[in-house]
């Protein structure tokens, strides 16, 4: 892994490995580097509430969507 690789793509594998290890997180905390719609939806899919702050350039999503 490159030391300059983006954090965001690592969220899914980290969460999946955590769950495969027998853990069932109720919440997931991460910094802005992990923010993406896919990551928010993956956490919710596994029953975890994601706490990932929005970036300054984030805009609201469609009403009723995970991104909203």
Secondary structure, DSSP 4 states (H G I P E B T S, - for coil): --TT--STTHHHHHHHHHHHTT---SEEEE-GGG--HHHHHHHHHTTPEEEEPPPTT----STTSS--
